Amino acid sequence: MVAAILAGCTAGPSSRPAVVENDGPAPAQGPATETEIPPLPPLREPAASSVQWSSCDAETRQRLGKPAVPDSLGFSCAQVNTTVDAPDLPRRGLARIAILKAGDGPIPLAVVNDVDGEPGTLYAARLAAKLPPAVLERFSLIGMDRRGTGQSDPVVCVPPEIRAGLLGHDPATKDVEPLLETARSAGQQCTIALENEQTAIDSWRAAGDLEELRDQLGVEHLHALSHGEGSNVLTAYGERFPDRVGRFVLDGVPEPSRDLVATLDGIAAGALKTLDAFAADCASRGCPLGTDVRGALTDLTEQLRTRPLFTTKGTTLGPGLALHATLRGLRQPDRWRELADALDAARSGDGTGLARFLDPVLADTETAPARLDAALATWCNDTPTRLPADRINQVITDMSGKYPVFGGLVAQRLAWCSPWPVRREATPNPNMTGTPPILVASTAADPVTPERGTIRAAEQMRSAVRIAWQGAGHGALGSTCVSDAVRKFLVDGVVPADGTLCPA
């Protein structure tokens, strides 16, 4: 451990070359054979961009709130018009995609976030303040609000009370039928509101939006960074446009299995592991939840079953919503103190703090739609899994026993997409054949893209090299070791050894 900390990063066994450098012109070569991995493309500035940028510095800082980003970091905004490309209406109509540029580096680096997380524009703005300065000297971060999110054409199709019903169903309830009925109401409302565009909100078409962005930015290769579930967009891009893939960093990757039950099983395991990391952090600083955080959370959910809390925004905070709020808090270690205080306050009858973690998911604002609607559409369009009620009940029961606290809650997602149209197109293959080296970062305790799923995804990508951060939270870029490896990869073209370990 001491050696690992002193070294910053250590490498596990690997048959791949430890270091590959490439920052000059690519050598002439013929088509790659089945076993060849193309080299990283050189960094070239855009030839001629058609994007019309305008300053949005003040508005962006207002949207970001606190903590503020440095005054030296400037922001510009624009929009890209791309085709809707719905299955029943191929290449008809335009979709407006909002983008934001953070920094003044000469080379664009596209940034894609989780569809249920902060919009890509805001995520890129925050990320720019955290990355090593050398990255911002070479790149400008181009955050993209995915279809239906942020300031792109919004997806607003689920009434607020139905959103709360989807997330608020008590995981201890034995009968899943009330949740299925809520899901049916959500699906019907989205069918009415979205019409033929309902099935055009997915990762595959978001990859097409990225290709339109690459073209309008005037770059030969797309350099990009994704966070969590947003990595589905980059893997789809790699399958669709392998010869245009530049330097890709995937910070967490979803489980590649097409079996949604297996995927949710991994998420429940990752959530429980992250809760334990949160508990250890809590105990180390004497937080108000005490030394038995699992027990405190279980007691709170039992309390809320008989005495739900009513928040200032009219939300009834029962056990389901309280657990969802906790899951969202576990994503962000920099908010763990806030989460502990919110859980403690809820035990005393004040649910305001917990509700703050859910507000972006459930409530529309003047600047952004609630995140749940576009997330629901994307998740349901990305997966073909649809199970009958008795099978969903069985999975919820099994996962509740296997993963205390979160197992039953996570398994409820099987019901959310039951009434949604089944995907008719083939599910994208994440093997990234024909792409240059891809840098994948995994996190030991991640409640959104668990480590074991990221490992399996990286194993399927022929050109992937993985860095393993031994910390907790959603995403590894908070690690100095991982950030330094990302800097070397993006700026200097240095590919780390596969299996590199970064201490917590």
N, C-alpha and C positions, 0 to 999 in steps of 0.2 A: 504493500500500500504506500509506504514512504517513497519507494522508487517511482511508483506510478504518479504520485502527486508532484514529485520533483521534476519528472519528465513531462508532465502535462498530459501527454497521450502515450499509450503503449499499444503495441500491436500484438494481436493473437496470431496463431498459425495461419498462413495463407500461401497458396500456390501461385498467387498473382505477383507481378513485379511490385516491389515496395514503393517505388516512386516513378512517376512518368511526368516529364515536363514538356510543355508545348505552348509557346507563346509567339511563335513565328509563323511564317507561311506554311501551310500544309503541303507535304510532299505530293507530287503527282502520283496517282494510283488508279488502278482499275476498279471495277465493282468489287465490293467486299465479298469474300467467300463466306460459307456458312460458319466458319470458325473464326473469322477475323473480326476484330473490334476496331472501328475507325478511330483515328486519333482525335483529341479535342480540337475543334476548329480554332483558328486564330481569332483574336479580338480585333474587329474592324469597326470603325465608326460608321454610322448610317450614311448611305449615299445621298438620299434625298427623302426627307420625311414629309408626308402630306398631313400630319397631325397639326391641328391649329390649337396651340397651347395658349392659355390665358392665366394670369395670376389668380390663385385662390387661397392665398396665404392666410388672410384673416379668417375666412370661413372655415378653413381646415383646422386652424387652431381652436376655433370655437367648438367645432365638432369633436376634437380630440379631448377637450377639457383638461383635467389634471391627471397625472403629472404632465406639465408642459414640456414640449420638445425645445431644443436649443433655438435661439433667435437666428443663428447662422444658417439654419436649415430652411430653405425656401420650397414652396409648393406651387405647382401649376396644374390646372385641370383641363380636360378636353373630353370629347366623346368620340366613339367609333361606331359607325353604322354597319351592322352585319346582317346577314340574311336569317330569317326565322328558321327556315329549313325544317318545318314540321313534317313528320312521316306522311301525313295525308295531303300536305300542301308543300311539296318539295320546292325549296328556294323561292318562296313567295313572301313578300313583305320584308320589312326591316325591323331589326331590334336595335335599340340604342344601348350601348355599353359605356358606362362611365369609367374613366381612367384618371389617375393622378400621378404626377411626376414629383418625386422627392429627391432633392439634390441636383447638382449640375454636372455630374460625371458624363463623359461623352458617349458612353455605350449603354443602351437600354438593358435593364434587367427586369423582366416581367415578374410580378409577385401575385400569387393566387392563394387565398385563404380557405379554411373550412367554410362550407356553404351556410352553416348555422353559427358561424363565428362573426367577428367583426368584419364589415365589408372590406374587400381587398384594398381599396383606396386608403382607408384608415389604418389597416394593418401594415401596409407599406410605409406609411408616414411614421408609425411608431417604430417599426423595424429599422428604418434609416437612422434613427437616433441611437440604436443599440449596436449596429454592426461596426466592425473596425473601420477607422477613418480611411484606410487604404482602399476599401471597397467603394466608398462614396467618391473617392478621387477618380476612380476608373469607371464606375457605373452610376447611372441615375436609376433609382427604383421606380418602376412603372406598375403601380397597383391597379388591378382590374376588379371592379365590382361584377361578380358573376351574374348571369341571367337571373333577373327577378330580385336581386339584392341591392342594398345600398341605394345609390343614385342612378343605377341602370333602370330600364323600364321595369317598374315594380311588379311583383306578384303579390296581390292582396286578394285572397279568395276565401279565407277561413274566418268566420266571425269570431270576435274575441272570446265569447263564452265557450265556443267549441275548441279553440286553442287551449283554454284552461282545462277543458274536459279531457283532451288527449293527454296532457301532461299530468293532470291531477287525479287520474284513476288510481285508487288505492291498490298497490301491488299485493296486499294481503287478501283482497277480494277473490273468492274462489271462482266466481262466474265472470267470464270475459265478455259476455254478450253486451253489457252496457258500454264497454269500451269499443266493441265492434260497431255498435249503433252510432256512437260519436264519430268513429272513423268514416262510416258511411255518409254521415251528414257533411263531414269535411270534404270527402271525395265528390259528392254531388255539387256542393257549392263551387269547388274548383272546376268541375266540368262546365258549369254554367258560365263562370267568370272568364275562363281561359279558352273555352271552345276548342278549336282545332290546334291551338298552341299548347294544350295541356301536356302533351307528351314530348314537346320540344325543349323542355327544361331539364337538361341532363349534362353529365360530364363530357359525353362525346361531342355534343354541339358547343359546349364551352371551349373545347379544344379547337373547334373551328373558329370561334371568336378570337382565340389567341393567334391563330394563323392570319386572320384578317388584321389583327394588331401588328403582327410582325411585318406584314406587307406595307401597312401604312407608316410604320416606323422607318422603313427603308433599310432593313438589315437583312443580310443573307441568311444568318442563323439566329434562332431565338434562344437567348440566354434567359433562364428562368429559375425562380425559387418558389417552392410550394410548402404549405404548412398543413399537416394532417390530412384530412379527407380531400383537401385541394390537390393532393398528389394524384388523385384519380384523373384530374384534368391533364396533368403532364404525362401520365402514362398513356392516356388516350391520344394525346398529341404525338407521342413517340411512335405509336402504332400507325397513325394516319400520315405523319410527315417525318419519317425517320431521317431523311437526308437534310432536314432543316433544323434538327436538334443541335443546339449549341452546348453551353455549359449548364447542366441541370443539377439543382440541389433539391432533394426531397426530404423535408424535415418531418419524418413520420409518414408511414404509408399504410392505408387500410389493409386488412386481411384480404388476400386475393381470392379466397375460396368463393365459389358461387353459391355455397350453402349458407344462407343467412343465419340459420341456427348456430352454425359453427362460428360465424363472425361475431354474433352477439355474445356467445359464450366467452370469446376472447375479450370483448369489451367489458363484460362483467368482471372477469378476472383482473383486468387492468385497473378497473375502478376500485376494486377492493384493495389491490396492492398500493394504489395511490392514497387511499384512505389511511392505510397503515403508515405510509410515509408522513402524511399530514399529522397523524396521531403522535408519531415520534417527534416531529417538530414541535407539536403542542406541548408535549411533556418536557422537552428540553428547555422551554422558556416559561414553564409554569402557567400555561394559558387557562382560562376559566373553565374549560371542559374537563380538566383533570387528567388522570392517567389512563382512563378507560373511555376513549373517544367512541369506539363502536357501541359501547353500552349507553353512552350519553345520547348518541344519535338514535339508537333503538328506542330508548325511553321517550325521546321527543316525539317520534312518530306515533308511539302508543298514546301519548298525551293528546296529539292533534286529532286522533281518531274520535275522541269524545269531546274535545274542546278546540275546534279549528280556530284560526286567527283571521281577523278581517283587516286587510291592509288599507292604506289611505286611498289606493286606486281601485278599490272595490273587489280585489281578488280575495277569494276565500282560500287561505293557506292550510291545506290538509297534509296528510303524510306524503302523498304523491308529489305535490308541488315542492314540499320541503326537501325531499330527496333529490329532485331535479335541480333545485337551487344549489344544493350541496355539491352535486356532480359538476355543475358549472363553476363553482368556486374552486374545486379541486384542480381544475385545468390550470389555474394561475397561482403559482406559489407566492408571487408578490402580493396576492390578496388573501393569503391564508390567515393572517391576523384578523382581517376584516371578516372572514368567514367564521372563525372561531367566536368572535364577538357577536356576530349575527345569530349563530346557533344558541349561544348562551342567552341572548336577549329573547329569543323565541321561547326558551324554557320558562321565561318570566312573563310571557304573554305579549311580547312585542315582535311582530313578524316583519317590520319595516326593512330591517337589514337583509333578511333572506330574500324578500321580494325584489330588492335592487338587482340581485343576480339574475332574476327572471324577466325583468322589465324589457330588455332588448328583444327577447324571444317572443313575448306575448303582446307587446303594445306597439302600435304604429306611432310614429312621431312625424313632425313636419319635414324632417330631413331623411328619414329612412322608414321603410315598412318593417313590421314585425318579422323577425328572422325565421319563424317557424314555417311560414307558407312556402317560401322558395325552397327551404330545406326539405320539407315534406315532398314537394314535387320532384326535386332532384333525387332524393333517396329512393322514392317509389319508381321513378323512371330508370334508375340505374340497376335495379335488381328485379329478376323475374320471379322471385319466391313469393308464393301465395299459399297459405295453409288453412285448413278448415278449423273451425272453432275448437273442436275437441283436441286437436293436435296443439293448438296455441295454448290451451289450458294446461296440457301436459307439460309443455316446455316451460311455462311460467312456474309450475309447481317444482319441476326438476331443478331449474336454475335458482329458485328461491332457497332450496335446500343446499345446493352446491356452493352458492355465493351469497352468504348472509348480507343483509342490508340492501344491496343493489341488484341481485340476480333477477328477482321478479320484475323489478322496475325496467331493467334493460330489455328483458324478454317481451315486454308489452309492445315494443316496436314491430313485432310480427303482425300485430293487429292493425297498425296504422295504415298499411298499404293494401290491406285485404280488398277494399272496393276499387282500388286504382287500376286503370287499364294495364294489362300485362305487357311487358316489353316484347315487341315482335322482332326487333333487330338482334343480331348476335352481340353477346357481351364482349367488350374489348378484351383482348389478350394482353396481359401486362409484361410480356417478355422483352419488349423494347429491342427487338432484333434490328440490327443495322445501325444502332445509335452509338455515339462515342461514350466513354466512361460516364456513368451517372453516380453522383455522390448521394448516398442515402444515410440519414442519421436516425438512430432509434433511441428511445428513452426507456430506461428500465421499468419505471412505474408511470405509465401514461394511460389516462382514463378514456381517451378518444381513439388513438391509434396505438394499441398495446404493442409492446416490444415483440412478442412472438409473431404477431401478424406482420409487422414490418420486416422481421427476419425472413419469413416465408416469401413475402413479396420481393425482397432483394434477391433471394435465391432463384426466383423465376426470371429476374432480369439478367440477361447474359452479360451485360456490361456494368452491372452495379458493383460498387465498393461501399462497404458499410462502416460507419463510425458508431460505436455504441457508448452512449452517455449513461452513466450509472446513477443518474439523478431521478427526480420525480417532477411531474407536471406534464402539460401538453406541449411537446416540442423541446428540442435540444439546443436551440440557438441561444438560450440563456447561459449556456456553458461557455466559459472563456476558451476552453480547449477545442470545442466544436467550432466556435466562431473563428478561431485561428485557422483551423483546417479548411473551413469554407473560404476564408480570405485567400489562402494559398491556392486553392482549387480554382476559384473564380478569377483572381487577379494574375496569378503566376502560372496557372495551368499545371499545378502539382497535384497528382492523384495520390491520396494516401493509401497505405496498405489496407487491404480488406481485413476487417476484424479489429481495427484500431479501437482501443479502449480509452475513454475519457472518464476520470474519476468524478464523483459527485462533488 
